Amino acid sequence: MSFDSQDQGTILGDSFLEVLKVQCGIWPRGEVDKQFHQPVASASPVLLLSGDRDPVTPPAYGDQALAGFSNALHLVARGQGHNAIINQCIRGIVEQFILQPVIAGLDTDCVDIIAPAPFFTSLLGPDP
């Protein structure tokens, strides 16, 4: 396997590509099962989380996954990105769910008042 790198001579150099080479060398290989791309179906309690500003896994993906679960809840955090779980409200809901994995009665009222995440104005994050 060969990788052409434009990163030679940079601070990190080819270190990321070198890690990928090792991973690819030991990654299991085989035929993909015909059922692999079929939606998951389950009656287990499932909590799906999305941020409405997530460009990686937008809420529509959560909605699509939700269709296969008969005992699930999809929460969409307004103004949040990919890591909605860093929001204090969402963290509290996840904690409730982990301690008692039941959808019915889960207190999700705080989701309605989540404020959009502030803009980052530097690499250090938003202004205080």
N, C-alpha and C positions, 0 to 999 in steps of 0.2 A: 504494500500500500504506500502510495506517495502523496504527500501534501506539498503544494507550492505555497510558500509563505511570504507575505509582504511584511511580516513582523520582525524579521531578522534585524538585529541592530537596535531594536527598541528596548525599553526597560524590562519588559517581561519576555521579550523575544518570542521563541517558538514554544514556550513552556506549555501553553494551552493545547497546542497541536500535538505535542509529545504525549500529554495525558490522554488525548483522544486516540492516538495510535495504540497505546496500551489497552485502553478500554475496548476498542474495536477488536483487538487481538484475542481477548478472552470472552467476548460477548457470545452467549449461546446462539447457535444457528439451527435452523430447522424449518420445516414447513409450517406455515401459519394455518391454524385450524379454520375451517370454513365458517364456524360460528363466531370468530374473533370480532368481526365488525357488527355483530348483532347487538341491539340495545340490551342493557342489563335490565332484568326484571326481578323485583324483590318486594317482599312485604315487611322486611326489616325497617326499623325507623331510620330515616335518612334526613340529615340537615344539609341543604345545599346553600352555599354562600356565593354571592356575586357582588361586585362593585359596578355601578352603572357606567363608570368611566373606564372600565377594563378593556384595553385594546387586545389583550391576549386571549382571554376566555370571557367574552361578553355575556351578559345575562341570558341572551337567547340560547347559549349552550346549556346553561342551567335549566332553562325551560324545556329544552329538548331531552335532557337527562331525566327530568322530573316525570316525564311521561311513563317511564318504566317502573316507577316506584309507587306502590299503593298506599304507603304510609310515610309520606315525605313532606317537607316544607322547604320552599326556596325563598330565601331572604335576599333582597337586592338593596344594598346600602347606597343611598343617594350621594352622589359626589365623591365616591370612593373608587379607587383603582383596583389593581390586581390583588393586593393584599388587604382585602376588606377586614380581615380578622384582627388587624392592628387597632381597629377602632374599639374603644372601650365598651361600647354597647354590644357590639358583635362578640367580643371576647366573653362578656358576661353570659350571653345566650349560649355560646359554645360550652362554657363551663357548666351551665345548667343541664345542657343536653348530655354532656359526658357523665355527669353525676347521676342523672336519671334520663336514660335515652328514650324519652317519650315525646312525641310531637304534641299531643293534646295537652293543653295547659301550659305550654312553654310561653314564658312571658317575653313577648317581642315588641311591646309598646314603644320602647326606646328607638326602634328602627325608624319610626315615623319622624323623629326629630333630629336625625343625624344631619349635621351640617357638612357641606362640601369641604373636602380637604383643601387647605390653603396651597397656593402656588409656591413652588420652590423658587427662591430668588437667587440662590447660589448652590454650590455643591453641598453645603451644610444643611440645606433645607429651607423651610419658610422663615420669614422674619418672625421674631417672637411677638 
